[in-house]
Amino acid sequence: MIGAAVALVVARPGEFLEALLTHVELSAAALAIAIALAVPAGIWLSRRAGATLLAVNGANVAKTVPSLAVLALMLPILGTGFLPAMVALILLALPPILINTITAIVRVDDEVVGAARAMGMTRRQTVRRIELPLAVPVVFAGIRTAAVEVVASATLASFIGGGGLGDFITAGIALSDMPELLVGALPVALLTVATELGFATLQRGLTPRGLRAGA
Amino acid sequence: MIRLDNVTKLYPGAAGPAVDALSLVVPEATTTALLGPSGCGKTTTLRMINRLVEPSAGRIEVAGRDVASVDPVMLRRSIGYVIQQGGLFPHMTVAQNVATVPRLLGWDAARVAARIDEMLTLIGLDPAEYRDRYPRALSGGQRQRVGVARALAGEPPVLLMDEPFGAVDPIGRERLQNELLAILRRVRKTVVVVTHDVDEALKLADHVAILDRGRLVQHAPPEEILLRPANSLVAEFVGHDRALKALALLTVAERRRPDGPPAGDRPEIAPDASLREALSRMLETGQQELSVVGGGRIALNDLFVRGDS
């Protein structure tokens, strides 16, 4: 059956590559925008004790909404296509990044931040030299969770005409065509695992040496 | 010199002021300990000196300048600050930690590098071995020392210490206190140290300021605090063994008398030993007189404290 799937890819390389590209584009764009929104928002919210609690709880509730529901909700609002799928994926990626950014910064030791201030660092220097480097590992853990979720959920974009590898899966299910289904399913699985491993490596690399085990 | 003039701090919603019309002078190149139970206002007082806390009323001068007229960020770069456990930046090496203020002050790289080695040598850590270590690879005492090195690196005339050795075990604490005294003899800083540890205050400070509920109760040299406590609160706070504590502050040399009649084999004591050690030696040997090494003798009634108490 896998052989038949490979034969399908070989027979229609353009179609497969286009779907793969759309899938990656959709995921990458959604993740990039979610990072650009959630990290600054998290930093801002972490300064406000009341807002912090509200945001973390709100994001936790939002996280429980199933991916498919978020995508389906986009239909009546934004219609079909790449854009609504991307917006839905952004919404999925926001909560984990937001939660981790807030907790990462709140968790930075008050004594250390107090020492930075007492040494004569400005507010901005304290954020850039102390709080952000110390928060990076936790922020990145959130980004990693979001990335894996986005790559996996981008499969569902097919339901609202967003394209991607999900197209092969929906077609395969509709036609009971297992090789066709696998053309979508296997690459999605591999892509998800690769995303997880890639971001895990990146996270390790970005963790300041003094915080790594065995430093 | 540091001068506090009628300084008051009122926190919104608090029943009374945290610091209440406090006036205090810390003379140049001396150490003053702010001592008192928790909540007495000692830490708030310390933090007002470098404007981590803004006073509600009153005036604070450091080296002749009203701190309210100086940009707080620039002010703090000119005042060393040591906190419990060092408060080191965990993602920076020992060298980067020590270089914090010099870099903020914009020193060139060569001067910063030289200063790092100088400071590490001062605190007794071999620069070659410790420069590139991270704080997690240091012992508690080493971290505390690096905290002192970081505070002194920017050549501040003034040093503020907030419970500097509170998190170190008693043996390590005593060693760190001795090292700090040795360092201060070399670098001469105007120091304010906050502590709730009476022995630490007596040991480190030239003057002790005892605070209670934001008010200055007594401000005097350690011996006077011990021998003439201003009120029962001070007496209780310094402890019922305060006469023994006072003995620990005085040396045999200060009370030695010239040789009297030879008395055979009296036990000996070094002139730089404390009177407390001398007393202990008498109790231990059952003798009321000791020979002082290098000449003279000291008798039990030479130990009697000459206070009013």
Interface residues (C-beta under 8 A of the other chain):
Chain A: D109 E111 V112 G114 A115 A116 R117 A118 M119 G120 M121 T122 Q125 I130 P133 L134 P208 R209 G210 L211 A215
Chain B: N50 L52 V73 M74 L75 R76 R77 S78 Y81 I83 Q84 Q85 G87 L88 F89 P90 H91 M92 T93 T100 V101 L104 Y134 P135 R136 A137 R150
